[in-house]
Amino acid sequence: MRRPHLTYANTVSSLALFIALGGTSYAALKLPKNSVGPAQIRAQAVSSSEIRNGGVLLTDMAASAKKNLRGQRGPVGPAGPAGSPAVSYAATVGGAGQILRGSSNSGSHTSVGSGSYTIGFPTNISTCTYTATLGSADATSQPPGYITVRDDNGKVGVQIYDASGAPADRPFHLIVVC
């Protein structure tokens, strides 16, 4: 039996093997973050088991893949009942209490004192929602003030105040939704 002799070739090949294996191990443990990209990954190398849940976003997907996510359109559902108009009544009221325009013409209106108005409509509005805004029917600007609304026995009671809090006769817009 022959005993191996320590030769230059044996020494160099052993050293090369040691460096190659050690360098690969070092690279695997010490790769910088984000240093592996598409160029370093071979085709078909990544499967669903290597991707964490929630790791792929819709923005990461190609348009053709997104299109395939949609199923077929279902049948049209039944039509709902016909609704009533959103605004039941509306009125533009002048400072003296006169109805200038709107759908309350068949109702009643009164100016009951300085800045106080009662606007009636064909039906009782106690269960409705209503709002009023200071403003004229033309391009005239109105001075600052504020306006409040209330239920006035099935009609809309409106009170207007100037900026100092004193009652004031001013034009306004009123909307009632039932």
Secondary structure by P-SEA (a helix, b strand, c coil): cccccccaaaaaaaaaaaaaaaaaaaaaacccccccccccccccccccccccccccccccccaaaaaaacccccccccccccccccccccccccccccccccccccbbbbbccccbbbbbcccccccccbbbbbbccccccccccbbbbbbcccbbbbbbbccccccccccbbbbbcc
